[in-house]
Amino acid sequence: MRKALAVYRKEWRQILRDRRTLLILVFVPAFFLLLYGYALNWDIRHIALAVEDRDNSPESRALVSAFVNSSYFDQVALIHSPAEAERLLDANEARAVLVIPERFGRDVTNGVSPQVQVLINGDNANTATTVIGYATSIVRGAGVSLRGAPPAGPRLSAEPRIWYNPELRSTLFLVPGLIAYILMITAVISTALSIVKEKEVGTIEQVRMAPIGTFPFVVGKSIPYFLISLTSAALIILAAMALFGLPMRGNWLSLLLALSLFIAGALGTGLLISTAADTQQVAFQAAMLTSFLPTLMLSGFIFPISSMPRALQLITYVVPARYFLVALRGIVLKGTPLWLLAPQMMALTIYALAMLALASVRLAREAR
């Protein structure tokens, strides 16, 4: 341990000499969270809506008001023919067109369930799906509130209750993934360049001649970047709480444990890359390839793992962000106790130990 601490002090002095790199490692991840947190947002607002009101009754105007007052739709045009609707959709001047038929108000008054039509621009499937959900919900709610709406409905009904994110804010889903994504990239890249830099400068030969084993050397190299990454992670989480309303419903010690295991695995991955690369350019490219794509595509951050092909689902088992995301969302959003997250914590522990061990073995083989 004394040898590892000696390597730690040496590495820490080198980091302190390069103040700009230190500031980048600490504060740039928080800036990335700010940038991506506001840029990546699946909550769709201000949808351009055109209205074709063929009835022009108080009931039809009440339905239009329900759309506009929902804050999801902005009425941009009042049209009078299907040709105008087609033109607005083709020109992207409207994303949806609400068509209210004749006799709408009379049917509502007489207790007959009228039907309205919502034309939606489907060039973006995700947006179109969200708009369909908004429109269906608004029409259903307006039908209940309108005067003379039929009181009878299906005998069997469901009353949904959404836990942990009752407003269905996409930010609360995306921010934990962004934390894992940013931490993985910064931790892997920072350590991937550390040993390669010593190879290029030539100081690695002095380290090999010193009476220091490979494992203490790897541990000593990792400690400074572990402390920096942990500080950066704390800043990211605090920024997410202040800017995006990220809750903290779990235990802070559980969160610290999950962060520590995930960062240790990321640092071990970077050290393993640095033992195989000969130049900083190669190390940087390898670090981006092994951290960026798996964390973004195969962790469940954006795409559900259950919808992936079976072959890709098997690959996700070696992606540490898969387990970290489950643990992070469980601790932060749900307040899940640590014992329920034992499989994820065990997987992160195994990954961290494996990466540090492989980096030690690889470095020892190079020293021979």
C-alpha positions, 0 to 999 in steps of 0.5 A: 500500500505504501508503494501505491501511495507513492505512485499516487503522490507522484501522479497527483503532483503531475496532475496539479502541474497541469491545472487546465486538464484538472479543471477540464476533468472536474467542471467540463462533465457538469457543463456536458450535463447542462448542455445535454440535459437541455438539448435531450428532451422528449417532452414535446410542447408547442405543437403547431395545430391547425383547426378545421371546425365544420360545426362552429358551435359552443361545444366545438369551440370548447374542444378547441380551447381544451387543445390550446389550453393544454399547453401542448398545442398552439393553434396556428391556423383556422382552415376550411377544407381538406386541401388546406390541411394537406398543404399545411402538413406538407409545408410543415407549418402544422404538425397536427390538424383537428377536424371537427365534423358537422353536428358535433354540438348537437350530438354532444347535447343529445348524448350521442358520442361524436367522433373527431379526426386528428391528422398527424404528420408522421415523418417523425414516428416518435413525435407522432406517437407522443402527439397521438397520446396528447390528442387522445387524452385531451379529447377524452377529458373534453368529452367528459366535461362537455355539457350533455356528455354521455355518462355511461361508459364501459363497465370495466375501466382502469385508473392508472397511477404512475409512480416515481415520475408522475408527470412523466418528465423525460428529464428524470429518465434521461439525466441518470443516463447522462450521468453514466454516459459522461462519467464513463467517457471522462474516466476512461479517457483520463486514465487511458492517456495517463500511462501512454503519456509516460510511454511517449515521454520515456518516464515509464522506463524509470517506473519499471526499474523502481521496486514497485509491483504492477498492481500497486502501480495500477492502484496508485495511478487510479487513486487521483483520477478516482478522487477527481471523477468522484468530485466531478460526479458530485458536481454533476448530481448537484447540478442535476438536482438544482437545474432539472429537479432530480430527486434524491429518494434513496440513501447517499451512502448507497449512491456513493457505493454505486458511483465508486464501483462504476468509476473504478471499473471505468478507470480500470478500462482506461488503464487497460487501454493505456497498456495496449496503446502506444500513442495518445491518439490511439488511446483516445480513439480506443477509449472513445470506442469502448466507452461512447458507443456501449454506454450510449447504445447498449446500456438501456440509456436510450434504447430498451434492452428488451427490444434489442436482438438476442445477440445484442442483449447478450453483449449488454451483460458486459457493459457496466453502464447497464448495471449502473443505470439500474442502481442509479435510477433505483437509488435516486428516483425510487429510494430502492434499498441497497439489498435489492440492488445487490446483483447490480452492485456485484456485477459492478464489483466484478467488472472493476476487479476484472479490469484492474486485474487485466490492466495489471497483467498486461502491464506486467507482461510489457515490463518483461 
